């Protein structure tokens, strides 16, 4: 570096050091008669509205709202959260406390409802402001925060507080505005693909588009032994010098968009305790079976309609999933003891029985045994390619048949001439 360049660099650094850094605010919304030390205590009765906040974009280091959000109409709640997010600086903290309707409902059913049960559910109606228009449990509030692009969503301890957040029926959740607002890339991810020597080109089109748009890295290995290649690729992701945060496992017959990758990335960022996340992908053939399994405490399979019941949730816990577009947190994978994949024969010593354990299923069974979490994102759906036969029907129409059905049953009887 020449002397002239050095001087220019020093001058730029000096100019940057002189830029005034604005002082960020800490606001306690709806303080009422319970001000909290260290905050600007705002309340409608003293002229400050909780929504919209009369403060510039990115001006707050922290916003605290104890038993305020339930006073807004349920159709307005998301707009309120987005406004609070607007006011937060990048990396800013939002701390929310609301009555936990799940706790209240359980207490009511068990005959142990708190003395002010009606007030907690509906508000005291002591004045025009003390009316509740929304109900929350942990799932709904966490989902709303995730939908509003908050990250690091977790509980906070309010045991030492002097307002409503300390009540046993309070649900106290905190979250952060992303340090880099508006996630448009996933450069700390690497996708790995254990591919076949020959295969459909459509998957590679999806991958190339994803690389260009999301900035992910990509590594592939061609082999006839899928699990050996996949394990090798995962090992190299763990030891890479590029400091990747996530590895994404690809599959040559999975179809997805860059938006799917960014949504999965956003969810992993929003739930730091989530170790792995898969999208919803269907099994080949004509069965309406998603590629996942869920079991109860007794080890019995739970019907897959659980996904329908969880369709409004950001994530749903599962026991096994597919490797089609699965995000795995590398910090967790590095703690995962080997061997990661060890396919096992069925009870007869062969591999045709239902009790065989495939390599990918063995991975997830060991994953769960180690106490690591796996979930699916019910609203992220990706395609699964399969060979389909198109037959000319006797009436001039066409008939589609899954390839596996042809192998099992041959030409459909009603089409034979």
HUBEL-V721631 format. One record per backbone hydrogen bond with DSSP energy under -1.0 kcal/mol. CO is the residue of the C=O (numbers start at 1). NH is the residue of the N-H. Records with the same first field share a line. If there is no record, write none. Layout:
CO = NH + NH
//
This chain:
2 = 6
3 = 7
4 = 8
5 = 9
6 = 10
7 = 11
8 = 12
9 = 13
10 = 14
11 = 15
12 = 16
13 = 17
16 = 19
25 = 61 + 62
26 = 40
27 = 64
28 = 42
31 = 34
36 = 39
40 = 28
42 = 31
43 = 46 + 48
44 = 47
53 = 55
56 = 59
59 = 25
60 = 89
61 = 93
62 = 27
63 = 95
64 = 29
65 = 97
68 = 71
69 = 72
70 = 133 + 134
73 = 76
76 = 80
77 = 81
78 = 82
79 = 83
80 = 84
81 = 85
82 = 86
83 = 87
84 = 88
86 = 58
87 = 60
89 = 92
92 = 177
93 = 63
94 = 175
95 = 65
96 = 173
97 = 67
98 = 171
100 = 104
101 = 105
102 = 106
103 = 107
104 = 108
105 = 109
106 = 110
107 = 112
108 = 111
114 = 117
116 = 120
117 = 121
118 = 122
119 = 123
122 = 132
129 = 131
130 = 125
136 = 101
137 = 141
138 = 142
139 = 143
140 = 144
141 = 145
142 = 146
143 = 147
144 = 148
145 = 150
146 = 149
151 = 176
154 = 174
158 = 161
163 = 166
164 = 167
167 = 170
169 = 100
171 = 98
172 = 156
173 = 96
174 = 154
175 = 94
176 = 151
177 = 91
186 = 189
188 = 245 + 246
189 = 217
190 = 248
191 = 219
192 = 250
193 = 221
195 = 223
201 = 205
202 = 206
203 = 207
204 = 208
205 = 209
206 = 210
207 = 211
208 = 212
209 = 213
210 = 214
211 = 215
214 = 186
217 = 191
219 = 193
221 = 195
225 = 229
226 = 230
227 = 231
228 = 232
229 = 233
230 = 234
231 = 235
232 = 236
233 = 237
234 = 238
235 = 239
245 = 330
246 = 190
247 = 328
248 = 192
249 = 326
251 = 254
253 = 385
255 = 383
257 = 261
258 = 262
259 = 263
260 = 264
261 = 265
262 = 266
263 = 267
264 = 268
265 = 269
266 = 270
267 = 271
269 = 152
270 = 153
271 = 274
275 = 329
276 = 375
277 = 327
278 = 377
280 = 382
281 = 291
287 = 289
289 = 283
290 = 292
293 = 319 + 320
294 = 302
296 = 299
300 = 296
303 = 306
304 = 307
305 = 309
306 = 310
308 = 311
310 = 313
316 = 376
320 = 293
326 = 249
327 = 277
328 = 247
329 = 333
330 = 334
332 = 335
333 = 336
344 = 357
346 = 349
350 = 346
353 = 356
357 = 344
358 = 362
359 = 363
360 = 364
361 = 365
362 = 366
363 = 367
364 = 368
365 = 369
366 = 370
367 = 372
368 = 371
374 = 318
375 = 278
376 = 316
377 = 380
380 = 280
383 = 255
387 = 403
389 = 401
391 = 399
393 = 396
397 = 393
399 = 391
401 = 389
402 = 406
403 = 407
404 = 408
405 = 409
406 = 410
412 = 415
413 = 416
//
